[in-house]
Amino acid sequence: MSSNKSKVWLAVCAIIENEQNEWLVVKKKYGGLKNKWSLPAGFVDEGETVDQAVVREVKEETGLDIEILGVVGVRTGVLHNSISDNMVVFKCKPLSFNIKICEKELFDVQFINKDKLVKKNNISILLPVLIKEESNNILVEKEEIDPGESFGYTSYKIFY
């Protein structure tokens, strides 16, 4: 059995809503979402869990600290018949509102009303779907479970 881990991508993104019913969106300078509004997102680094990755990515891109409320979905696909591209979608609460844009990666960061956001032409295809299908069904982190020593986990969490 052959395995090529570089062809399995794991990413995270954050739905961050303020009290005015606005979502935090970013406009990237690169990639397939260049010049489009999308959610703060990025890849999971070695040695971190998906929840640690979303906190780090939001902080790096926007300067905001967040509290994770839970997981609201998973986006998965295959690129060019060879790359497994997976993203865990988190619902989060902002703990601060002092935006500090990562100018290397982003053109802009704003809180935008969801109704106005879906009317924009330059948005990620994921945004209207998440807004339309928005649900209060959130998978929340439960107490850490001890998986035993057989696999050697240093961190182990479950969201359900």
N, C-alpha and C positions, 0 to 999 in steps of 0.2 A: 504494500500500500504506500503510495507516494503522497506527501503532504507539502504544500507550499503556502506557509502562513502569510507571506506577503500578498497573497491573492485572497485573503480573508480580512476585510476591513471592519472595524467596529468603531462607531462614532456615537456621539450624544448631541442632543440639542435641548434647549430650554424654552418653554412657554413661560414668560414672566409677565404677569398682569398687575397693573397698579389699580388704585381705588377708582380711577376714572374710566375703567373698562378699556384701557389701552394696553396693547402688547408691546414689549420691547423687541424691536427689530434692528437688524444691522444691514448695511450695504457693503458687500465684499468688494475687494480690489482684484480678485483673482478667481480662476476656476469657472465652473459652469454657472455659478451664481453671481458672476461679476456684474456689478451695477444693478443687481436685483435686491429687493428687500427680502430678508430671510431671518430665521431665528438664529440667535447665537449658538454656535455649534463647533465641533471639532472632534478629533480622533482621541481615543483612549490610549494613554501611554502605558508602556510596560510597567508593571508593578502597581497599577492603580485600578480601583473598581470603577464601574460606570458612574456611580454617584459622585465619587471624588473627581472624576474627569469633568463632569458637567459644572461643578462648582469652580474648578480651575479654569475651564474654557470661558465661562461667563466673566470671571474676574479678569482674565487676560485680555479679552476682547473689549469689555465695556467698563471695567473698573468697579463693577457692582458686586457686592456681597449678596448671596441669596440663601434662602432656606428651601430645601427640597420638600415638596408636599407629597410627591410620589411619581410613579410612572403612569403615563396615560396612553402609551402606544409604542409600537415598534414598526419602523419602516425597513423593508428589506428588498433587495433586488440583486440582479446579476448584470454586471457591465461587460460588454463585448464577449459574452458567453464564457468568461473565465474568472471574473473578479466578483466575489461575494461581498456586497456592500450593505452593511447593516447599521441601523441607527436606533438608539433608545431615546424616546421622547419623554422628557420630564416636565412636570408642572412645578413651578417654583414661585416663591414669594420674594420680592426684593426686600433686603434689609437696609439698603441705602439707596439714595437716588442721585448721588454725585457721579455722573457719567464721566469716565475718562477713556476716550476713544483710543484704540490701538491703531495709530495712523499707518503702521506698516501693513496691516491687513485690511483695514476698513476705510471707506469713504465717509460713512456716517453711522450714527446710532441714535435712535429716537424711540420714544413711546408714541404709538399711533393708535387711534381708535380703530377697533376691529372692523366696524362698518366702512370706514374710509379706506382701510387697508385692503379689503377685498376688491375695491373698485379701482385700485392702482393697476397699471399695465405691467409694471416692472417688479413683480413679486414671484417668489418661489412657488412652484405648483403645489407644494405641500401646505402652504399657508391657508388658502381657501378651504381645503379639505379639513384641516384641523379646526378652523373657525366654525365651519358649518356643522361638523360632527362633534363639536365640543361637548364633553360629558363630565359629569361629576364622579364618574367611576374611576377612581384612582387606586392603583396598587401601591400600598404603603410598605415601607421597610418595617419588618418585624424584628423582634429581639434577635441578636446574633445567635446562630445555631452552631454548636460544636460539631463539625463534620468528622471528628476523630483524626487520627494520625495517618491513616492509610494513604492520603494524597499529599499531605504536607502543606495544606492551606495556611497562609499567614493572615488572610482576611476572608470572611465568608458571610454573605448576606443573602436574604431572600425578600423579595417584594411580592405580596399577594393580597 
